Amino acid sequence: MKQLLRICFVAAAAALSVCLLCACSHSESMSPDTAERLTTLDSMLASREVFAAGRETRIRTSTKDLRSVVSDSDAYNIGRSLFSAYRNYRVDSALWIAGQRLALAKRMSDSARIYSASLNLAECLSAAANYPETLDIIDKLDRHQLKSFQLQYLYKIYCDTYLRMSLSDGLETNRIRYRRLYRQYLDSALAATLPESHEHYLLKARQFLDAGYPENALKEIKTALDHDPESAADPKIMYVLGLAYHALGNDSAEMEALANSAIMYIRSGQRDYPSLMKLAAAANSNGDHDRAYRYIMAALEDAHFCNSRSRTSEILELVPLISSAHSAMEKQNLHRAWSLAAIIVAMAVANGISFVWAYRQLRKKQKISLRLQEANEHLRNVNNALEIANRDKISFINRLFSIYSDYIDRIDAYRRRIIKLLKMSQARSALDYLESNKIVSDELKDMYRSFDAMFIELYPDFIGTYNRLVHDNERLEPDSRQLPAKVRVLALMKIGISEPMDMARLLHYTPQTVYNYCSQLRAAAKVPYSEFESIMLSTQ
């Protein structure tokens, strides 16, 4: 019987350990810095609207200013601020503003402004997945008339557009052609930037990544950071750094870089950015399916808010994969919860069996006592005392039976509650309920209360004798049904349990606490402690 109980307890401990190890496995594989950045990102995702408040303020201010302008030139310039506020925040609004600015530039017959507004319009059309119209606009621009920064802007739009087309087109031949055009315009963009400039290093790193040389891409990013430490505050740099680490297989560094990039984008109030989508894919590959699901859904929500159809199509390709992994994780957690519930039920059954065995043993002892009484008539006085003791034992057994019955009822209620939570798919609540220490605390209180009541019932004169032997301020209420902790130690000594280790184990105290209570009893006695102990332990 003892061996069966020991096996049940070991099985329960093993199941709990497995659950904890599975829950913590993905967090142990990442560095503390990565875990810290992910925690920061988690808190920021819940309050993205707070970070977008600055953009909303800029939009309201620029809109108000736009109503009061009197010249096309002022309206064009305010439109630039308004476009900047809507850029990567609301694609449809930015598209409308770009169209208005183009109309104003044409009305003013200002070629430089026409080029800038056309590039803004093409950028928005590309983000809205209107690729033919995007290419139609930028193909008609005279590159010889563009300024240096406008030429870089032009090639960036070409790169972004052909990259998006290569990811979204259903035909493999088209994807290959668009990818080749993306590389060509990436070379053109690189040639249009100044060597050792921030943008030059970034484009060079992207070029190496596309060619399959992540080590060289990582060197370019680190060179940019060394050349200009403020580059670390650029989310695009952190994004490309994350892609380089991904290609090198460094999962922890990849997630840290992508998390830094996403944090910077969110802090700037943007809603159209790639970092969170890539971070969701990385978390999913790393086994953190719950976080991956939250990230991909947040990225999808941002893409819908921004009306960026190109970003939405990219995200939707990842959603089924991550959602499937998340569902599998939920099913696995539910299976673990059911396993724990089965172990608890098994332990309850084992306790019931041990109770029945103990009860039968006590009944056998009672029968032996009765036979001895019949066989030893000449010891009538002794037998009378044994009869009284047996009645007390029967009372104790009945009380013990009641306690075990109540305990089984509580275990059954505990089991039903867990089953109810699991049926409601609240696996997290079931685990929290299992991990709570309140049940153990309540059971200890019930055990102390039952022990005190049974002991006072068995020894009704105990409190009166104790009050006569201690100082006035240590006396107990004569009709008290509950013993103080230190007096409970004395009660155990009276029923024959005198070893401190045994008392500590039965009462769930520490051995030092038992010694402290014994010292307090010595101080409470107004007679020598040897006399106090002799009287208390021999009183009937």
C-alpha positions as CSV (number, residue, x, y, z in Angstrom):
1,M,0.0,0.0,0.0
2,K,2.8,2.4,0.9
3,Q,4.5,1.5,-2.3
4,L,1.4,2.3,-4.3
5,L,1.0,5.7,-2.7
6,R,4.7,6.5,-3.3
7,I,4.3,5.6,-7.0
8,C,1.3,8.0,-7.3
9,F,3.1,10.9,-5.8
10,V,6.2,10.3,-7.9
11,A,4.0,10.2,-11.1
12,A,2.3,13.4,-10.2
13,A,5.6,15.2,-9.5
14,A,7.0,13.9,-12.8
15,A,4.0,15.1,-14.8
16,L,4.2,18.6,-13.2
17,S,8.0,18.7,-14.0
18,V,7.3,17.8,-17.6
19,C,4.7,20.5,-17.9
20,L,7.0,23.1,-16.5
21,L,9.9,22.0,-18.7
22,C,7.7,22.2,-21.8
23,A,6.4,25.6,-20.8
24,C,9.9,27.0,-20.3
25,S,11.8,25.2,-23.1
26,H,11.5,28.0,-25.7
27,S,12.4,30.7,-23.2
28,E,15.6,28.9,-22.1
29,S,16.8,28.8,-25.7
30,M,17.1,32.6,-26.0
31,S,19.4,35.1,-24.3
32,P,18.2,37.3,-21.4
33,D,18.5,40.4,-23.7
34,T,16.2,38.8,-26.3
35,A,13.7,37.8,-23.6
36,E,13.7,41.4,-22.3
37,R,13.2,42.9,-25.7
38,L,10.3,40.5,-26.4
39,T,8.7,41.4,-23.1
40,T,9.0,45.1,-23.9
41,L,7.4,44.5,-27.3
42,D,4.6,42.5,-25.7
43,S,3.7,45.4,-23.5
44,M,3.9,47.9,-26.4
45,L,1.7,45.9,-28.7
46,A,-1.2,46.2,-26.2
47,S,-1.0,50.1,-26.4
48,R,-0.1,50.8,-30.0
49,E,-2.8,53.5,-30.1
50,V,-0.8,55.5,-27.5
51,F,2.2,55.6,-29.7
52,A,0.1,56.5,-32.7
53,A,-1.3,59.6,-30.9
54,G,1.6,61.7,-32.1
55,R,0.7,61.0,-35.7
56,E,-2.9,61.7,-35.1
57,T,-2.0,65.1,-33.6
58,R,0.2,65.9,-36.6
59,I,-2.6,64.9,-38.9
60,R,-5.2,67.1,-37.1
61,T,-2.7,70.1,-37.1
62,S,-1.8,69.8,-40.8
63,T,-5.5,69.3,-41.8
64,K,-6.4,72.4,-39.8
65,D,-3.6,74.4,-41.5
66,L,-4.6,73.1,-44.9
67,R,-8.1,74.7,-44.6
68,S,-6.6,78.1,-44.0
69,V,-4.1,78.3,-46.8
70,V,-4.5,80.8,-49.6
71,S,-1.8,79.8,-52.1
72,D,-1.1,76.5,-54.0
73,S,2.5,76.6,-52.8
74,D,1.5,76.7,-49.1
75,A,-1.1,74.0,-49.7
76,Y,1.6,71.8,-51.4
77,N,4.0,72.3,-48.5
78,I,1.4,71.5,-45.9
79,G,0.4,68.5,-48.0
80,R,4.0,67.3,-47.7
81,S,3.7,67.3,-43.8
82,L,0.3,65.6,-44.1
83,F,1.7,62.9,-46.5
84,S,4.6,62.3,-44.1
85,A,2.1,61.8,-41.2
86,Y,-0.1,59.3,-43.2
87,R,2.9,57.5,-44.7
88,N,3.1,54.0,-43.4
89,Y,0.1,54.7,-41.3
90,R,-2.9,55.1,-43.6
91,V,-2.1,54.1,-47.2
92,D,-5.5,55.2,-48.7
93,S,-5.2,58.6,-47.0
94,A,-1.6,59.0,-48.0
95,L,-2.6,58.0,-51.6
96,W,-5.3,60.7,-51.7
97,I,-2.9,63.4,-50.3
98,A,-0.2,62.4,-52.9
99,G,-2.8,62.8,-55.7
100,Q,-3.8,66.3,-54.4
101,R,-0.2,67.3,-54.2
102,L,0.4,66.1,-57.8
103,A,-2.6,68.2,-59.0
104,L,-1.3,71.3,-57.2
105,A,2.2,70.7,-58.6
106,K,0.8,70.5,-62.1
107,R,-1.3,73.6,-61.6
108,M,1.9,75.4,-60.6
109,S,3.8,73.9,-63.5
110,D,6.7,73.1,-61.1
111,S,8.6,70.1,-62.5
112,A,10.6,69.3,-59.3
113,R,7.4,69.2,-57.3
114,I,5.6,67.1,-60.0
115,Y,8.4,64.6,-59.7
116,S,8.3,64.5,-55.9
117,A,4.5,64.2,-55.8
118,S,4.6,61.5,-58.6
119,L,7.1,59.5,-56.6
120,N,4.9,59.8,-53.4
121,L,1.9,58.6,-55.4
122,A,3.8,55.7,-56.9
123,E,5.0,54.6,-53.4
124,C,1.4,54.5,-52.1
125,L,0.1,52.7,-55.1
126,S,2.8,50.0,-54.6
127,A,1.8,49.6,-51.0
128,A,-1.8,49.3,-52.1
129,A,-0.7,46.4,-54.5
130,N,-1.6,48.5,-57.6
131,Y,1.6,47.5,-59.3
132,P,0.8,48.2,-63.0
133,E,-0.2,51.8,-62.2
134,T,2.9,52.2,-60.0
135,L,5.2,51.1,-62.8
136,D,3.3,53.2,-65.3
137,I,4.0,56.4,-63.3
138,I,7.7,55.8,-62.5
139,D,8.5,54.5,-66.0
140,K,7.4,57.8,-67.5
141,L,9.6,59.9,-65.2
142,D,12.7,61.4,-66.9
143,R,15.6,60.2,-64.7
144,H,17.9,62.8,-66.1
145,Q,15.6,65.5,-64.6
146,L,15.6,64.0,-61.1
147,K,17.7,65.2,-58.3
148,S,20.0,62.8,-56.5
149,F,17.6,62.1,-53.6
150,Q,14.7,61.7,-56.0
151,L,16.7,59.2,-58.1
152,Q,17.4,57.1,-54.9
153,Y,13.7,57.3,-54.1
154,L,12.8,56.1,-57.6
155,Y,15.0,53.1,-57.4
156,K,13.7,52.3,-53.9
157,I,10.1,52.2,-55.3
158,Y,11.2,50.0,-58.1
159,C,12.9,47.6,-55.7
160,D,10.0,47.5,-53.3
161,T,7.5,47.0,-56.2
162,Y,9.3,44.2,-57.9
163,L,10.1,42.5,-54.6
164,R,6.4,42.5,-53.7
165,M,5.5,41.2,-57.2
166,S,7.9,38.4,-56.9
167,L,6.3,37.4,-53.6
168,S,2.7,37.6,-54.7
169,D,2.6,36.4,-58.3
170,G,1.4,32.8,-58.7
171,L,3.5,31.9,-61.7
172,E,7.1,30.7,-61.0
173,T,8.4,32.2,-64.3
174,N,7.0,35.6,-63.4
175,R,8.5,35.4,-59.9
176,I,11.9,34.6,-61.3
177,R,11.6,37.6,-63.7
178,Y,10.5,40.0,-61.0
179,R,13.2,38.8,-58.8
180,R,15.8,39.5,-61.5
181,L,14.4,43.0,-62.0
182,Y,14.5,43.6,-58.2
183,R,18.2,42.7,-58.3
184,Q,18.9,45.1,-61.2
185,Y,17.2,48.0,-59.5
186,L,18.9,47.2,-56.3
187,D,22.2,47.6,-58.1
188,S,21.0,50.9,-59.6
189,A,19.9,52.1,-56.1
190,L,23.3,51.2,-54.7
191,A,25.1,53.0,-57.5
192,A,23.0,56.2,-56.8
193,T,24.0,56.3,-53.2
194,L,27.1,57.9,-51.7
195,P,29.8,55.4,-50.6
196,E,30.0,55.0,-46.8
197,S,26.6,56.6,-46.4
198,H,24.0,55.0,-44.1
199,E,21.8,54.0,-47.1
200,H,24.8,52.6,-49.0
201,Y,25.6,50.0,-46.3
202,L,21.9,49.1,-46.0
203,L,21.5,48.4,-49.7
204,K,24.9,46.6,-49.8
205,A,23.7,44.3,-47.0
206,R,20.4,43.6,-48.8
207,Q,22.4,42.8,-52.0
208,F,24.6,40.3,-50.1
209,L,21.5,38.7,-48.5
210,D,19.8,38.3,-51.9
211,A,23.0,36.7,-53.3
212,G,23.2,34.2,-50.4
213,Y,26.1,35.7,-48.5
214,P,24.7,36.5,-45.0
215,E,28.2,36.7,-43.5
216,N,29.0,39.6,-45.8
217,A,25.7,41.2,-45.1
218,L,26.3,41.1,-41.4
219,K,29.7,42.7,-41.9
220,E,28.1,45.6,-43.8
221,I,25.6,46.2,-41.1
222,K,28.2,46.1,-38.4
223,T,30.4,48.5,-40.5
224,A,27.4,50.9,-40.7
225,L,26.9,50.7,-36.9
226,D,30.6,51.3,-36.3
227,H,30.7,54.2,-38.8
228,D,27.5,55.8,-37.4
229,P,26.4,54.5,-34.0
230,E,23.1,56.4,-34.4
231,S,22.3,53.8,-37.1
232,A,21.3,51.5,-34.3
233,A,18.1,53.6,-33.9
234,D,17.1,52.9,-37.5
235,P,14.5,50.1,-37.6
236,K,15.4,49.3,-41.2
237,I,19.0,48.5,-40.1
238,M,17.7,46.3,-37.3
239,Y,15.3,44.5,-39.7
240,V,18.1,43.7,-42.2
241,L,20.3,42.6,-39.3
242,G,17.5,40.2,-38.2
243,L,17.4,38.8,-41.8
244,A,21.1,38.3,-41.7
245,Y,21.0,36.4,-38.4
246,H,18.1,34.3,-39.7
247,A,20.2,33.2,-42.7
248,L,23.0,32.4,-40.4
249,G,20.8,30.3,-38.1
250,N,21.2,32.4,-35.0
251,D,17.6,32.4,-33.7
252,S,18.1,34.3,-30.5
253,A,20.0,37.2,-32.2
254,E,17.5,37.2,-35.1
255,M,14.6,37.6,-32.7
256,E,16.4,40.3,-30.7
257,A,17.1,42.4,-33.8
258,L,13.6,42.0,-35.2
259,A,12.1,42.9,-31.8
260,N,14.2,46.0,-31.7
261,S,13.1,46.9,-35.2
262,A,9.4,46.3,-34.3
263,I,9.7,48.4,-31.1
264,M,11.2,51.3,-33.1
265,Y,8.4,51.1,-35.7
266,I,5.7,51.0,-33.1
267,R,7.3,53.9,-31.1
268,S,7.2,56.0,-34.3
269,G,3.5,55.3,-34.7
270,Q,3.9,53.3,-38.0
271,R,1.4,50.5,-38.9
272,D,3.0,49.3,-42.1
273,Y,6.3,47.5,-41.4
274,P,7.7,44.0,-41.9
275,S,9.5,43.3,-38.6
276,L,6.5,42.0,-36.6
277,M,5.6,39.5,-39.4
278,K,9.1,38.2,-39.6
279,L,9.3,38.0,-35.8
280,A,6.1,35.9,-35.7
281,A,7.6,33.5,-38.2
282,A,10.8,33.3,-36.1
283,A,8.9,32.7,-32.9
284,N,6.9,30.0,-34.5
285,S,10.0,28.2,-35.7
286,N,11.5,28.5,-32.2
287,G,8.5,26.7,-30.7
288,D,6.9,29.8,-29.1
289,H,3.6,29.3,-30.9
290,D,1.5,31.4,-28.5
291,R,3.7,34.5,-29.0
292,A,3.9,33.8,-32.7
293,Y,0.1,33.8,-32.9
294,R,-0.2,37.1,-31.0
295,Y,2.4,38.7,-33.2
296,I,1.0,37.6,-36.6
297,M,-2.5,38.7,-35.5
298,A,-1.2,42.1,-34.4
299,A,0.6,42.4,-37.7
300,L,-2.5,41.5,-39.6
301,E,-4.5,44.0,-37.6
302,D,-2.0,46.8,-38.3
303,A,-2.0,45.9,-42.0
304,H,-5.8,46.1,-42.1
305,F,-5.8,49.4,-40.2
306,C,-3.2,50.8,-42.7
307,N,-5.1,49.4,-45.7
308,S,-1.8,48.0,-47.0
309,R,-2.9,45.3,-49.3
310,S,0.6,44.2,-50.2
311,R,1.5,43.7,-46.6
312,T,-1.8,42.0,-45.9
313,S,-1.2,39.4,-48.6
314,E,2.3,38.6,-47.2
315,I,0.9,38.2,-43.7
316,L,-2.0,36.0,-44.8
317,E,0.4,33.5,-46.2
318,L,1.8,33.0,-42.7
319,V,-1.4,33.0,-40.7
320,P,-2.6,29.4,-41.5
321,L,0.9,28.0,-40.6
322,I,1.1,29.8,-37.3
323,S,-2.6,29.3,-36.5
324,S,-2.2,25.5,-37.0
325,A,0.9,25.4,-34.7
326,H,-0.9,27.4,-32.1
327,S,-3.9,25.1,-32.2
328,A,-1.6,22.1,-31.9
329,M,0.0,23.7,-28.8
330,E,-3.5,24.3,-27.2
331,K,-4.4,20.6,-27.8
332,Q,-1.1,19.5,-26.2
333,N,-1.8,21.7,-23.2
334,L,-5.3,20.3,-22.9
335,H,-3.9,16.8,-23.0
336,R,-1.4,17.6,-20.2
337,A,-4.2,19.0,-18.1
338,W,-6.3,15.8,-18.6
339,S,-3.2,13.8,-17.6
340,L,-2.9,15.8,-14.4
341,A,-6.5,15.3,-13.6
342,A,-6.2,11.6,-14.1
343,I,-3.2,11.5,-11.7
344,I,-5.3,13.4,-9.1
345,V,-8.2,11.0,-9.4
346,A,-5.7,8.0,-9.1
347,M,-4.3,9.6,-5.9
348,A,-7.8,10.0,-4.5
349,V,-8.6,6.4,-5.2
350,A,-5.3,5.3,-3.6
351,N,-6.2,7.4,-0.5
352,G,-9.6,5.7,-0.3
353,I,-8.0,2.3,-0.5
354,S,-5.5,3.1,2.2
355,F,-8.3,4.4,4.4
356,V,-10.3,1.1,4.0
357,W,-7.2,-0.9,4.8
358,A,-6.5,1.2,7.9
359,Y,-10.1,1.0,9.1
360,R,-10.1,-2.8,8.7
361,Q,-6.9,-3.0,10.7
362,L,-8.4,-1.0,13.5
363,R,-11.5,-3.2,13.5
364,K,-9.3,-6.3,13.9
365,K,-7.6,-4.7,16.9
366,Q,-11.0,-4.0,18.4
367,K,-12.0,-7.6,18.1
368,I,-8.8,-8.8,19.6
369,S,-9.4,-6.5,22.6
370,L,-12.9,-7.9,23.1
371,R,-11.5,-11.5,23.0
372,L,-8.9,-10.6,25.6
373,Q,-11.6,-9.1,27.8
374,E,-13.6,-12.4,27.7
375,A,-10.5,-14.5,28.3
376,N,-9.2,-12.5,31.2
377,E,-12.2,-12.0,33.5
378,H,-10.0,-11.8,36.5
379,L,-8.6,-8.5,35.1
380,R,-12.0,-6.8,35.3
381,N,-10.7,-3.5,36.4
382,V,-8.1,-3.3,33.7
383,N,-10.7,-4.4,31.1
384,N,-13.0,-1.6,32.3
385,A,-10.3,0.9,31.6
386,L,-9.7,-0.8,28.2
387,E,-13.4,-0.5,27.4
388,I,-13.3,3.2,28.0
389,A,-10.2,3.5,25.9
390,N,-11.9,1.5,23.1
391,R,-14.9,3.8,23.2
392,D,-12.6,6.8,22.8
393,K,-10.9,5.0,19.9
394,I,-14.2,4.3,18.2
395,S,-15.1,8.0,18.6
396,F,-11.7,8.9,17.1
397,I,-12.3,6.4,14.2
398,N,-15.7,7.9,13.5
399,R,-14.2,11.3,13.5
400,L,-11.4,10.1,11.3
401,F,-13.9,8.5,9.0
402,S,-15.8,11.8,8.7
403,I,-12.6,13.6,8.0
404,Y,-11.7,11.2,5.2
405,S,-15.2,11.4,3.8
406,D,-15.0,15.2,3.8
407,Y,-11.6,15.0,2.2
408,I,-12.9,12.7,-0.6
409,D,-15.8,15.1,-1.2
410,R,-13.3,18.0,-1.5
411,I,-11.1,16.0,-3.9
412,D,-14.2,15.2,-6.0
413,A,-15.3,18.9,-6.1
414,Y,-11.7,19.8,-7.0
415,R,-11.8,17.2,-9.8
416,R,-15.2,18.4,-11.1
417,R,-14.0,22.0,-11.2
418,I,-10.9,21.1,-13.2
419,I,-13.0,19.0,-15.6
420,K,-15.4,22.0,-16.0
421,L,-12.5,24.3,-16.8
422,L,-11.1,21.9,-19.3
423,K,-14.5,21.4,-21.0
424,M,-14.7,25.2,-21.3
425,S,-11.2,25.1,-22.9
426,Q,-9.8,27.1,-20.0
427,A,-6.6,25.1,-19.8
428,R,-4.7,28.1,-18.4
429,S,-7.2,28.6,-15.6
430,A,-7.0,24.8,-14.8
431,L,-3.2,25.0,-14.5
432,D,-3.4,28.1,-12.3
433,Y,-5.9,26.3,-10.1
434,L,-3.6,23.3,-9.8
435,E,-0.6,25.5,-9.0
436,S,-2.4,27.4,-6.3
437,N,-1.2,26.9,-2.7
438,K,-4.5,28.0,-1.2
439,I,-5.8,24.4,-1.2
440,V,-2.9,23.1,0.9
441,S,-3.3,26.1,3.3
442,D,-7.0,25.4,3.7
443,E,-6.4,21.7,4.3
444,L,-3.8,22.4,7.0
445,K,-6.2,24.7,8.8
446,D,-8.9,22.0,8.7
447,M,-6.4,19.4,9.9
448,Y,-5.4,21.6,12.9
449,R,-9.0,22.4,13.7
450,S,-10.0,18.7,13.6
451,F,-7.0,17.6,15.7
452,D,-7.7,20.2,18.4
453,A,-11.3,19.2,18.6
454,M,-10.6,15.5,18.8
455,F,-7.8,16.0,21.3
456,I,-9.9,18.2,23.7
457,E,-12.7,15.6,23.3
458,L,-10.3,12.8,24.4
459,Y,-8.7,14.9,27.2
460,P,-11.4,17.3,28.5
461,D,-9.3,18.1,31.6
462,F,-6.2,19.1,29.6
463,I,-7.0,22.8,29.3
464,G,-7.9,23.1,33.0
465,T,-4.7,21.4,34.1
466,Y,-2.6,23.5,31.7
467,N,-4.1,26.8,33.1
468,R,-3.2,25.8,36.7
469,L,0.5,25.3,35.8
470,V,1.1,28.4,33.7
471,H,1.3,32.1,34.3
472,D,-1.9,34.1,34.2
473,N,-1.1,35.8,30.9
474,E,-0.6,32.3,29.3
475,R,-3.9,30.8,30.3
476,L,-6.4,29.5,27.7
477,E,-10.2,30.0,27.6
478,P,-11.7,27.1,29.6
479,D,-14.3,26.3,26.9
480,S,-11.8,26.8,24.0
481,R,-12.0,24.3,21.2
482,Q,-8.8,25.3,19.5
483,L,-5.2,25.0,20.8
484,P,-2.4,27.5,20.2
485,A,0.5,26.2,18.1
486,K,2.9,25.7,21.0
487,V,0.2,23.9,23.1
488,R,-0.5,21.7,20.1
489,V,3.1,20.5,20.3
490,L,2.4,19.6,24.0
491,A,-0.7,17.8,22.9
492,L,1.4,15.6,20.5
493,M,3.8,14.8,23.3
494,K,0.8,13.7,25.5
495,I,-0.4,11.2,22.9
496,G,3.1,9.7,22.7
497,I,4.8,11.6,19.9
498,S,7.9,13.2,21.4
499,E,10.5,13.3,18.7
500,P,10.9,16.9,17.3
501,M,11.3,15.6,13.7
502,D,8.1,13.5,14.0
503,M,6.2,16.5,15.4
504,A,7.5,18.8,12.7
505,R,6.5,16.4,10.0
506,L,2.9,15.8,11.4
507,L,2.2,19.5,12.0
508,H,4.0,20.8,8.9
509,Y,6.3,22.9,11.0
510,T,10.1,23.1,10.8
511,P,12.2,21.4,13.5
512,Q,13.4,24.8,14.6
513,T,9.8,25.9,15.1
514,V,9.2,22.9,17.3
515,Y,12.2,23.7,19.4
516,N,11.0,27.3,19.7
517,Y,7.6,26.3,20.9
518,C,9.2,24.0,23.5
519,S,11.2,26.9,24.7
520,Q,8.0,29.0,24.9
521,L,6.3,26.3,27.0
522,R,9.2,26.4,29.5
523,A,8.9,30.1,29.8
524,A,5.1,29.9,30.3
525,A,5.3,27.4,33.1
526,K,5.2,28.8,36.7
527,V,6.5,25.5,38.1
528,P,9.8,23.8,37.2
529,Y,9.5,22.5,33.7
530,S,10.2,18.9,34.7
531,E,7.3,19.0,37.1
532,F,5.1,20.7,34.5
533,E,5.9,18.1,31.9
534,S,5.4,15.2,34.3
535,I,1.9,16.5,35.4
536,M,0.7,17.4,31.9
537,L,1.8,14.2,30.3
538,S,0.4,11.9,33.0
539,T,-3.0,13.7,33.5
540,Q,-5.9,11.5,32.6
